[in-house]
């Protein structure tokens, strides 16, 4: 039996490693050159989503209006330590926030900022990414389009605006805009953990042509209206509906119908799938200041009106944020808003890594938390917001 000498074995190992290095370099070289046209390349190089993604994706500016002004400041409230904070960290609220990778934390009551803290280099002018808080903005734009009459009804089939879906599968005619808004469309949505660079969550987050993905990759798994399933295809399809119905980009429509009437202090941006496609990442990609997220919450606190200007109808606000067990299977979720079932009447927008806009009408207050990571679990954050709201409601 012939055996390789140690020298020849080492030589072959070195050759094999060199070939492997060349192959790996070629693959990653291809990935770097393909970031604007390949979902796989993005997933390989960028891996898990993070708050820095707003600097990776191209974006479209949502300009603030010329008459934008700062929110009024009230006397700062020294909140007693929320019970959830005491249980988790034992310190006061500011220490807890500093220790939980929080970038910005604001409390607004009676249209005045009564608590405002920034951490880790963020300040009042920093654009913080929203992740799925963006969905609540998409929902609001649908409501505005409905008020304007460019969208007929939430009961309209999605195929009325996107007929190519019906041409591919006639069953799409049964899916209404309400089904999309309530995450009950019946569309397949399979998550695949990285490093495997495929799966519906990866396609809808890293996809370089989200229009094509929404129109060509969506598959019906069950009849609509039967089961709640968090699904990023739903906001993408609604974004296409908005484009078709308004004959504008979603960013342009938001600037003229929501951002400027709201008196936002600073320009926002909306991350795009790619420069060639130029479609907003409607499932996650809005970037704005903490103060302007608070303004958005205040719009819903005031039932769709801000500074005497009606922006979206009161009926829409009520329907979008209230429990509706009669027509929807999930009491904790409505039109891209989460419902706080432990505090009836309260609701919130929620994004990955702990982005929150929490609205407590009984306390006339809005709480905004934005951060680089969760820091603590969702239940602890919600308990914190509830405690703050309860303190304000008690006066």
Phi, psi and omega in degrees: 000124181279135177240142177288139174290155179306323181294316180291325178296317179295324181295316179294322177298318180296320178296316180299317178295323179295317178297316179299319179298318179296318180295315179297317179298320179295318180296314182287330173297317176299318182298316180299323181280351187245014187298334182265003181220003183225120174297318180300318180299317179296315181297322179295316188270321184271338179055224185295147176298150172206173187292344177283357182295337178296340177270347180270318182280148168295164183212165177240135183282139172248097189289143171284161180281165182291335184261021180296143178218163182288154173292149177290145177258138174252180174296132183295136179264130177268092184293136170294152186300118178303145184300323180295324178292315180300320180291326185275318189233337178079351181260192177275178187298315182298320178294318178301315180296317179297328184273357186243027176060032177278137176263320183213140177217118184232143170235130181239129175225136181052041177065021176233140175286121182245356175203130184209118179223143177230149185220162170056040175088353177282155173211189187292348180256359183285131173280117179258136182282151191264333197048229191283358168303332178303328181300323180293329174291318178301313178304316181296321178296323175298317179298319178295317179297325176294316178300323182281347179088003178280339166248133187284310187195154174291346177274357176297137172294144179300333181290345175296332181255334182233072186295339180294339175295317180293327179295329180277323180204110183302340181294342177298338180295343179273348182271120180262170175297327176298318179300321178293316183294329183262007180060039179234032185288340184080009178283145177296141172209105181249127177268143179228122182287138171295153019273003176292118190273048175208171185126157184297323179294324178287319178300315185282342179265314185260357183303140183267352173217084187289337174298309180297321180299315182292323184275329188250338186258349181288137180227137180277127182254328180204166180300147181288158175084359185263324187219139176277129177214116180297124196210116184285351174292330184299309178294330177296316178296321178293326175297320176295320177300316179298316178302312183292318186287326185260346185057034177222162167292156179299322180296318179295317179296319179295319181300314187276332184257339185232304190294311181288315174300332179286346182072032180307140184287326187226158172302141169257173171225156173235120180297143182251159178294319177192164177296315180298320183278312176067034180253134183297142173281084191287345179278346190196352203261016179281141180229125184206172178281158179299320180297322180285331170296322178297321176302317180299316176300321180294328176302318179282330174301325181260026172057039173093009181237143178217128180051040177081002180252126176280118182255319176218150189292151177298323178301319180295314181301314181297314182291323184290339190236001184257154174296134178220078181286347182288321184246345184234141187280352184244107180291345184265004186212138178231237185275074182063023170237143174271143181255129178277096185290343178276344176228085183309134181099341179266154182204169184201153169265143187222134176230160181306151181064021171082044172266126185223143162232106187253125185246123181238088183301327181294338178254004182052044190219158175227136175240132178240128172232129177228141184200174180276339176201173184298316185077308173224176184280169183302320181298322180292319177298314181298320178297324178296312180296320179298317182297317178297314178300320180296318178299317180292322181294327179284343180078000000 
